[in-house]
Amino acid sequence: MSARIYQVMVRGRMSPALTDSFTAFEIDTDTDGLTRLIGDVPDQSHLLGLLTALNDLHIEIVSVNPVAR
């Protein structure tokens, strides 16, 4: 897997303290209450680490998709 940009959608809003933990990602919340994290993921282990971190925080992951550059 080569480095690519991923969009991870999670349910709910993330607190400012929590968003500070994900500084490598652009984070925004839409009007439906879904939060989007977009950022460069260098390899599969980093992607799995991100997903594990969100899961450990009991944040519901809605979708994970690569984004065209």
N, C-alpha and C positions, 0 to 999 in steps of 0.2 A: 504494500500500500504506500503510495507516495503522498506527500503532504497535500492536503486539500482543505478547502473551507467547508465547514459543516454548520448546519442550522439545527439546533436542538430546541424543541418546543416542550415547555413544561406547564403544568396547570398551576395557576395562582400567581400572585405577585411575590417577588423576592425583596426582602428588607434591604435597606442601604448597606447594613453590615454584611449581609450575605453577598450582595453584588460586588462588594469590595474584595471578596475572596476569588472572584472570577474576572480579574482585571484584564486577562488576555482576550476577553470576549466582549463584543458589543451586545448590550442587553436592553431590551425594551419590552413593554407590556401593552397588549392590544386591548380594545374595549371589551372583548369577550373574556378577559381574565387569563389569557394565555401569555406566558413570558417566553420570548425568543432570545436565545443565546447564539450569536454568530461569531465564528472565529476560525483561525487556522489551526488545524490539528495535524501535527507532524507525522504521526503513524498510528497504527491500530492500538498499540498499548496506551497511548495518550487518550485516545477516544474511549477505550474501556475504563481508564482511570477517571475521566470526566463523568461517565455514566455511573460508575461505582460511587463517586463522591455525591452525586445528586441522589442516588438511591439511599446512601447512608444517612442523608439529611431528610429522608422521607419525602422527597419531592417527586411528584408523579411525572414521569416522562411520557409525553404524548407522541412525539415523533422525533426521528433522527434522519436527516437528509443531507447529502452533499449539495453544495451550491456551486453553480457555474461561476468561474472567475470573471 
